[in-house]
Amino acid sequence: MKSFSTAPSASAQIDRRIEELGDWRGKTLARVREIIRNADPEMVEEWKWRGTPVWSHGGIVCTGETYKNVVKLTFAKGAALRDPAGLFNSSLEGNVRRAIDIREGEMVNEAALKTLIRAAVALNLERKTRPKSRR
């Protein structure tokens, strides 16, 4: 007997979140989503932790959280990424993650964000293929 899920897909849930926001945050989330998808057409959209958009390829690349004053893109392994354009402006003290806080009216450097996305994917894929060290 086949079992069918009635839960909406992650992409549909992200669509719904963008629509529900209905303000600059929704537009910003939609724009960064478009940049992420253009940077890596193989990116997988997920919906985790009770309502957080997540983009993955070989592991989590970044999340897209929305708050009252910012749309936050948190890169799971951001501390390991080069950021020559200086996009990371939040969570800088951590050993693993880095984030980009986008405020109302701020423009996103599309080329630099695509570079970060591609570097995060490459890092995920490199770590998946690297042999595990023996202890």
MODELLER restraints for C-alpha pairs under 7 A, 6 or more apart:
rsr = mdl.restraints
at = mdl.atoms
rsr.add(forms.Gaussian(group=physical.xy_distance, feature=features.Distance(at['CA:10:A'], at['CA:45:A']), mean=5.99, stdev=0.5))
rsr.add(forms.Gaussian(group=physical.xy_distance, feature=features.Distance(at['CA:10:A'], at['CA:46:A']), mean=4.92, stdev=0.5))
rsr.add(forms.Gaussian(group=physical.xy_distance, feature=features.Distance(at['CA:10:A'], at['CA:47:A']), mean=4.98, stdev=0.5))
rsr.add(forms.Gaussian(group=physical.xy_distance, feature=features.Distance(at['CA:11:A'], at['CA:45:A']), mean=5.98, stdev=0.5))
rsr.add(forms.Gaussian(group=physical.xy_distance, feature=features.Distance(at['CA:14:A'], at['CA:53:A']), mean=6.20, stdev=0.5))
rsr.add(forms.Gaussian(group=physical.xy_distance, feature=features.Distance(at['CA:18:A'], at['CA:26:A']), mean=4.37, stdev=0.5))
rsr.add(forms.Gaussian(group=physical.xy_distance, feature=features.Distance(at['CA:18:A'], at['CA:29:A']), mean=6.68, stdev=0.5))
rsr.add(forms.Gaussian(group=physical.xy_distance, feature=features.Distance(at['CA:18:A'], at['CA:30:A']), mean=6.50, stdev=0.5))
rsr.add(forms.Gaussian(group=physical.xy_distance, feature=features.Distance(at['CA:19:A'], at['CA:26:A']), mean=6.56, stdev=0.5))
rsr.add(forms.Gaussian(group=physical.xy_distance, feature=features.Distance(at['CA:24:A'], at['CA:104:A']), mean=6.33, stdev=0.5))
rsr.add(forms.Gaussian(group=physical.xy_distance, feature=features.Distance(at['CA:25:A'], at['CA:66:A']), mean=6.74, stdev=0.5))
rsr.add(forms.Gaussian(group=physical.xy_distance, feature=features.Distance(at['CA:25:A'], at['CA:71:A']), mean=6.20, stdev=0.5))
rsr.add(forms.Gaussian(group=physical.xy_distance, feature=features.Distance(at['CA:29:A'], at['CA:71:A']), mean=6.84, stdev=0.5))
rsr.add(forms.Gaussian(group=physical.xy_distance, feature=features.Distance(at['CA:35:A'], at['CA:110:A']), mean=6.69, stdev=0.5))
rsr.add(forms.Gaussian(group=physical.xy_distance, feature=features.Distance(at['CA:35:A'], at['CA:114:A']), mean=6.62, stdev=0.5))
rsr.add(forms.Gaussian(group=physical.xy_distance, feature=features.Distance(at['CA:36:A'], at['CA:114:A']), mean=6.67, stdev=0.5))
rsr.add(forms.Gaussian(group=physical.xy_distance, feature=features.Distance(at['CA:36:A'], at['CA:117:A']), mean=6.68, stdev=0.5))
rsr.add(forms.Gaussian(group=physical.xy_distance, feature=features.Distance(at['CA:37:A'], at['CA:43:A']), mean=6.28, stdev=0.5))
rsr.add(forms.Gaussian(group=physical.xy_distance, feature=features.Distance(at['CA:39:A'], at['CA:114:A']), mean=5.06, stdev=0.5))
rsr.add(forms.Gaussian(group=physical.xy_distance, feature=features.Distance(at['CA:39:A'], at['CA:117:A']), mean=6.59, stdev=0.5))
rsr.add(forms.Gaussian(group=physical.xy_distance, feature=features.Distance(at['CA:39:A'], at['CA:118:A']), mean=6.50, stdev=0.5))
rsr.add(forms.Gaussian(group=physical.xy_distance, feature=features.Distance(at['CA:40:A'], at['CA:118:A']), mean=6.84, stdev=0.5))
rsr.add(forms.Gaussian(group=physical.xy_distance, feature=features.Distance(at['CA:42:A'], at['CA:57:A']), mean=6.98, stdev=0.5))
rsr.add(forms.Gaussian(group=physical.xy_distance, feature=features.Distance(at['CA:43:A'], at['CA:55:A']), mean=6.29, stdev=0.5))
rsr.add(forms.Gaussian(group=physical.xy_distance, feature=features.Distance(at['CA:43:A'], at['CA:56:A']), mean=5.70, stdev=0.5))
rsr.add(forms.Gaussian(group=physical.xy_distance, feature=features.Distance(at['CA:43:A'], at['CA:57:A']), mean=5.29, stdev=0.5))
rsr.add(forms.Gaussian(group=physical.xy_distance, feature=features.Distance(at['CA:44:A'], at['CA:55:A']), mean=5.60, stdev=0.5))
rsr.add(forms.Gaussian(group=physical.xy_distance, feature=features.Distance(at['CA:44:A'], at['CA:56:A']), mean=5.08, stdev=0.5))
rsr.add(forms.Gaussian(group=physical.xy_distance, feature=features.Distance(at['CA:44:A'], at['CA:57:A']), mean=6.15, stdev=0.5))
rsr.add(forms.Gaussian(group=physical.xy_distance, feature=features.Distance(at['CA:45:A'], at['CA:54:A']), mean=5.84, stdev=0.5))
rsr.add(forms.Gaussian(group=physical.xy_distance, feature=features.Distance(at['CA:45:A'], at['CA:55:A']), mean=4.82, stdev=0.5))
rsr.add(forms.Gaussian(group=physical.xy_distance, feature=features.Distance(at['CA:45:A'], at['CA:56:A']), mean=6.52, stdev=0.5))
rsr.add(forms.Gaussian(group=physical.xy_distance, feature=features.Distance(at['CA:46:A'], at['CA:53:A']), mean=5.96, stdev=0.5))
rsr.add(forms.Gaussian(group=physical.xy_distance, feature=features.Distance(at['CA:46:A'], at['CA:54:A']), mean=4.90, stdev=0.5))
rsr.add(forms.Gaussian(group=physical.xy_distance, feature=features.Distance(at['CA:46:A'], at['CA:55:A']), mean=6.15, stdev=0.5))
rsr.add(forms.Gaussian(group=physical.xy_distance, feature=features.Distance(at['CA:47:A'], at['CA:53:A']), mean=4.93, stdev=0.5))
rsr.add(forms.Gaussian(group=physical.xy_distance, feature=features.Distance(at['CA:47:A'], at['CA:54:A']), mean=5.93, stdev=0.5))
rsr.add(forms.Gaussian(group=physical.xy_distance, feature=features.Distance(at['CA:48:A'], at['CA:54:A']), mean=6.78, stdev=0.5))
rsr.add(forms.Gaussian(group=physical.xy_distance, feature=features.Distance(at['CA:52:A'], at['CA:63:A']), mean=6.78, stdev=0.5))
rsr.add(forms.Gaussian(group=physical.xy_distance, feature=features.Distance(at['CA:52:A'], at['CA:64:A']), mean=6.55, stdev=0.5))
rsr.add(forms.Gaussian(group=physical.xy_distance, feature=features.Distance(at['CA:52:A'], at['CA:65:A']), mean=6.05, stdev=0.5))
rsr.add(forms.Gaussian(group=physical.xy_distance, feature=features.Distance(at['CA:53:A'], at['CA:63:A']), mean=5.65, stdev=0.5))
rsr.add(forms.Gaussian(group=physical.xy_distance, feature=features.Distance(at['CA:53:A'], at['CA:64:A']), mean=5.31, stdev=0.5))
rsr.add(forms.Gaussian(group=physical.xy_distance, feature=features.Distance(at['CA:53:A'], at['CA:65:A']), mean=6.95, stdev=0.5))
rsr.add(forms.Gaussian(group=physical.xy_distance, feature=features.Distance(at['CA:54:A'], at['CA:62:A']), mean=5.97, stdev=0.5))
rsr.add(forms.Gaussian(group=physical.xy_distance, feature=features.Distance(at['CA:54:A'], at['CA:63:A']), mean=4.35, stdev=0.5))
rsr.add(forms.Gaussian(group=physical.xy_distance, feature=features.Distance(at['CA:54:A'], at['CA:64:A']), mean=6.40, stdev=0.5))
rsr.add(forms.Gaussian(group=physical.xy_distance, feature=features.Distance(at['CA:55:A'], at['CA:61:A']), mean=5.67, stdev=0.5))
rsr.add(forms.Gaussian(group=physical.xy_distance, feature=features.Distance(at['CA:55:A'], at['CA:62:A']), mean=5.52, stdev=0.5))
rsr.add(forms.Gaussian(group=physical.xy_distance, feature=features.Distance(at['CA:55:A'], at['CA:63:A']), mean=6.21, stdev=0.5))
rsr.add(forms.Gaussian(group=physical.xy_distance, feature=features.Distance(at['CA:57:A'], at['CA:121:A']), mean=5.93, stdev=0.5))
rsr.add(forms.Gaussian(group=physical.xy_distance, feature=features.Distance(at['CA:58:A'], at['CA:121:A']), mean=6.79, stdev=0.5))
rsr.add(forms.Gaussian(group=physical.xy_distance, feature=features.Distance(at['CA:58:A'], at['CA:124:A']), mean=5.25, stdev=0.5))
rsr.add(forms.Gaussian(group=physical.xy_distance, feature=features.Distance(at['CA:58:A'], at['CA:125:A']), mean=5.40, stdev=0.5))
rsr.add(forms.Gaussian(group=physical.xy_distance, feature=features.Distance(at['CA:59:A'], at['CA:124:A']), mean=5.83, stdev=0.5))
rsr.add(forms.Gaussian(group=physical.xy_distance, feature=features.Distance(at['CA:60:A'], at['CA:76:A']), mean=6.18, stdev=0.5))
rsr.add(forms.Gaussian(group=physical.xy_distance, feature=features.Distance(at['CA:61:A'], at['CA:75:A']), mean=5.77, stdev=0.5))
rsr.add(forms.Gaussian(group=physical.xy_distance, feature=features.Distance(at['CA:61:A'], at['CA:76:A']), mean=5.91, stdev=0.5))
rsr.add(forms.Gaussian(group=physical.xy_distance, feature=features.Distance(at['CA:61:A'], at['CA:120:A']), mean=5.80, stdev=0.5))
rsr.add(forms.Gaussian(group=physical.xy_distance, feature=features.Distance(at['CA:61:A'], at['CA:121:A']), mean=6.37, stdev=0.5))
rsr.add(forms.Gaussian(group=physical.xy_distance, feature=features.Distance(at['CA:62:A'], at['CA:73:A']), mean=6.20, stdev=0.5))
rsr.add(forms.Gaussian(group=physical.xy_distance, feature=features.Distance(at['CA:62:A'], at['CA:74:A']), mean=5.17, stdev=0.5))
rsr.add(forms.Gaussian(group=physical.xy_distance, feature=features.Distance(at['CA:62:A'], at['CA:75:A']), mean=4.22, stdev=0.5))
rsr.add(forms.Gaussian(group=physical.xy_distance, feature=features.Distance(at['CA:62:A'], at['CA:76:A']), mean=5.74, stdev=0.5))
rsr.add(forms.Gaussian(group=physical.xy_distance, feature=features.Distance(at['CA:63:A'], at['CA:73:A']), mean=5.48, stdev=0.5))
rsr.add(forms.Gaussian(group=physical.xy_distance, feature=features.Distance(at['CA:63:A'], at['CA:74:A']), mean=5.21, stdev=0.5))
rsr.add(forms.Gaussian(group=physical.xy_distance, feature=features.Distance(at['CA:63:A'], at['CA:75:A']), mean=6.70, stdev=0.5))
rsr.add(forms.Gaussian(group=physical.xy_distance, feature=features.Distance(at['CA:64:A'], at['CA:71:A']), mean=6.88, stdev=0.5))
rsr.add(forms.Gaussian(group=physical.xy_distance, feature=features.Distance(at['CA:64:A'], at['CA:72:A']), mean=5.73, stdev=0.5))
rsr.add(forms.Gaussian(group=physical.xy_distance, feature=features.Distance(at['CA:64:A'], at['CA:73:A']), mean=4.79, stdev=0.5))
rsr.add(forms.Gaussian(group=physical.xy_distance, feature=features.Distance(at['CA:64:A'], at['CA:74:A']), mean=6.76, stdev=0.5))
rsr.add(forms.Gaussian(group=physical.xy_distance, feature=features.Distance(at['CA:65:A'], at['CA:71:A']), mean=5.83, stdev=0.5))
rsr.add(forms.Gaussian(group=physical.xy_distance, feature=features.Distance(at['CA:65:A'], at['CA:72:A']), mean=5.10, stdev=0.5))
rsr.add(forms.Gaussian(group=physical.xy_distance, feature=features.Distance(at['CA:65:A'], at['CA:73:A']), mean=6.51, stdev=0.5))
rsr.add(forms.Gaussian(group=physical.xy_distance, feature=features.Distance(at['CA:66:A'], at['CA:72:A']), mean=6.22, stdev=0.5))
rsr.add(forms.Gaussian(group=physical.xy_distance, feature=features.Distance(at['CA:69:A'], at['CA:103:A']), mean=6.17, stdev=0.5))
rsr.add(forms.Gaussian(group=physical.xy_distance, feature=features.Distance(at['CA:70:A'], at['CA:101:A']), mean=5.76, stdev=0.5))
rsr.add(forms.Gaussian(group=physical.xy_distance, feature=features.Distance(at['CA:70:A'], at['CA:102:A']), mean=5.31, stdev=0.5))
rsr.add(forms.Gaussian(group=physical.xy_distance, feature=features.Distance(at['CA:70:A'], at['CA:103:A']), mean=4.74, stdev=0.5))
rsr.add(forms.Gaussian(group=physical.xy_distance, feature=features.Distance(at['CA:71:A'], at['CA:101:A']), mean=5.81, stdev=0.5))
rsr.add(forms.Gaussian(group=physical.xy_distance, feature=features.Distance(at['CA:71:A'], at['CA:102:A']), mean=5.15, stdev=0.5))
rsr.add(forms.Gaussian(group=physical.xy_distance, feature=features.Distance(at['CA:71:A'], at['CA:103:A']), mean=6.63, stdev=0.5))
rsr.add(forms.Gaussian(group=physical.xy_distance, feature=features.Distance(at['CA:72:A'], at['CA:99:A']), mean=6.48, stdev=0.5))
rsr.add(forms.Gaussian(group=physical.xy_distance, feature=features.Distance(at['CA:72:A'], at['CA:100:A']), mean=5.60, stdev=0.5))
rsr.add(forms.Gaussian(group=physical.xy_distance, feature=features.Distance(at['CA:72:A'], at['CA:101:A']), mean=4.57, stdev=0.5))
rsr.add(forms.Gaussian(group=physical.xy_distance, feature=features.Distance(at['CA:72:A'], at['CA:102:A']), mean=6.26, stdev=0.5))
rsr.add(forms.Gaussian(group=physical.xy_distance, feature=features.Distance(at['CA:73:A'], at['CA:99:A']), mean=5.39, stdev=0.5))
rsr.add(forms.Gaussian(group=physical.xy_distance, feature=features.Distance(at['CA:73:A'], at['CA:100:A']), mean=5.12, stdev=0.5))
rsr.add(forms.Gaussian(group=physical.xy_distance, feature=features.Distance(at['CA:73:A'], at['CA:101:A']), mean=6.59, stdev=0.5))
rsr.add(forms.Gaussian(group=physical.xy_distance, feature=features.Distance(at['CA:74:A'], at['CA:97:A']), mean=6.78, stdev=0.5))
rsr.add(forms.Gaussian(group=physical.xy_distance, feature=features.Distance(at['CA:74:A'], at['CA:98:A']), mean=5.84, stdev=0.5))
rsr.add(forms.Gaussian(group=physical.xy_distance, feature=features.Distance(at['CA:74:A'], at['CA:99:A']), mean=4.15, stdev=0.5))
rsr.add(forms.Gaussian(group=physical.xy_distance, feature=features.Distance(at['CA:74:A'], at['CA:100:A']), mean=6.46, stdev=0.5))
rsr.add(forms.Gaussian(group=physical.xy_distance, feature=features.Distance(at['CA:75:A'], at['CA:97:A']), mean=5.64, stdev=0.5))
rsr.add(forms.Gaussian(group=physical.xy_distance, feature=features.Distance(at['CA:75:A'], at['CA:98:A']), mean=5.44, stdev=0.5))
rsr.add(forms.Gaussian(group=physical.xy_distance, feature=features.Distance(at['CA:75:A'], at['CA:99:A']), mean=5.87, stdev=0.5))
rsr.add(forms.Gaussian(group=physical.xy_distance, feature=features.Distance(at['CA:76:A'], at['CA:96:A']), mean=6.82, stdev=0.5))
rsr.add(forms.Gaussian(group=physical.xy_distance, feature=features.Distance(at['CA:76:A'], at['CA:97:A']), mean=4.97, stdev=0.5))
rsr.add(forms.Gaussian(group=physical.xy_distance, feature=features.Distance(at['CA:77:A'], at['CA:96:A']), mean=5.25, stdev=0.5))
rsr.add(forms.Gaussian(group=physical.xy_distance, feature=features.Distance(at['CA:77:A'], at['CA:97:A']), mean=5.13, stdev=0.5))
rsr.add(forms.Gaussian(group=physical.xy_distance, feature=features.Distance(at['CA:78:A'], at['CA:96:A']), mean=6.20, stdev=0.5))
rsr.add(forms.Gaussian(group=physical.xy_distance, feature=features.Distance(at['CA:78:A'], at['CA:97:A']), mean=4.76, stdev=0.5))
rsr.add(forms.Gaussian(group=physical.xy_distance, feature=features.Distance(at['CA:78:A'], at['CA:98:A']), mean=4.52, stdev=0.5))
rsr.add(forms.Gaussian(group=physical.xy_distance, feature=features.Distance(at['CA:79:A'], at['CA:95:A']), mean=6.19, stdev=0.5))
rsr.add(forms.Gaussian(group=physical.xy_distance, feature=features.Distance(at['CA:79:A'], at['CA:96:A']), mean=4.97, stdev=0.5))
rsr.add(forms.Gaussian(group=physical.xy_distance, feature=features.Distance(at['CA:79:A'], at['CA:97:A']), mean=5.54, stdev=0.5))
rsr.add(forms.Gaussian(group=physical.xy_distance, feature=features.Distance(at['CA:79:A'], at['CA:98:A']), mean=5.79, stdev=0.5))
rsr.add(forms.Gaussian(group=physical.xy_distance, feature=features.Distance(at['CA:81:A'], at['CA:119:A']), mean=6.83, stdev=0.5))
rsr.add(forms.Gaussian(group=physical.xy_distance, feature=features.Distance(at['CA:81:A'], at['CA:120:A']), mean=6.89, stdev=0.5))
rsr.add(forms.Gaussian(group=physical.xy_distance, feature=features.Distance(at['CA:85:A'], at['CA:112:A']), mean=6.22, stdev=0.5))
rsr.add(forms.Gaussian(group=physical.xy_distance, feature=features.Distance(at['CA:87:A'], at['CA:100:A']), mean=6.14, stdev=0.5))
rsr.add(forms.Gaussian(group=physical.xy_distance, feature=features.Distance(at['CA:88:A'], at['CA:98:A']), mean=6.21, stdev=0.5))
rsr.add(forms.Gaussian(group=physical.xy_distance, feature=features.Distance(at['CA:88:A'], at['CA:99:A']), mean=5.38, stdev=0.5))
rsr.add(forms.Gaussian(group=physical.xy_distance, feature=features.Distance(at['CA:88:A'], at['CA:100:A']), mean=4.77, stdev=0.5))
rsr.add(forms.Gaussian(group=physical.xy_distance, feature=features.Distance(at['CA:89:A'], at['CA:99:A']), mean=6.33, stdev=0.5))
rsr.add(forms.Gaussian(group=physical.xy_distance, feature=features.Distance(at['CA:89:A'], at['CA:100:A']), mean=5.33, stdev=0.5))
rsr.add(forms.Gaussian(group=physical.xy_distance, feature=features.Distance(at['CA:89:A'], at['CA:101:A']), mean=6.39, stdev=0.5))
rsr.add(forms.Gaussian(group=physical.xy_distance, feature=features.Distance(at['CA:90:A'], at['CA:98:A']), mean=6.34, stdev=0.5))
rsr.add(forms.Gaussian(group=physical.xy_distance, feature=features.Distance(at['CA:90:A'], at['CA:99:A']), mean=4.87, stdev=0.5))
rsr.add(forms.Gaussian(group=physical.xy_distance, feature=features.Distance(at['CA:90:A'], at['CA:100:A']), mean=5.77, stdev=0.5))
rsr.add(forms.Gaussian(group=physical.xy_distance, feature=features.Distance(at['CA:90:A'], at['CA:101:A']), mean=6.30, stdev=0.5))
rsr.add(forms.Gaussian(group=physical.xy_distance, feature=features.Distance(at['CA:91:A'], at['CA:97:A']), mean=6.74, stdev=0.5))
rsr.add(forms.Gaussian(group=physical.xy_distance, feature=features.Distance(at['CA:91:A'], at['CA:98:A']), mean=5.08, stdev=0.5))
rsr.add(forms.Gaussian(group=physical.xy_distance, feature=features.Distance(at['CA:91:A'], at['CA:99:A']), mean=5.62, stdev=0.5))
rsr.add(forms.Gaussian(group=physical.xy_distance, feature=features.Distance(at['CA:92:A'], at['CA:98:A']), mean=5.74, stdev=0.5))
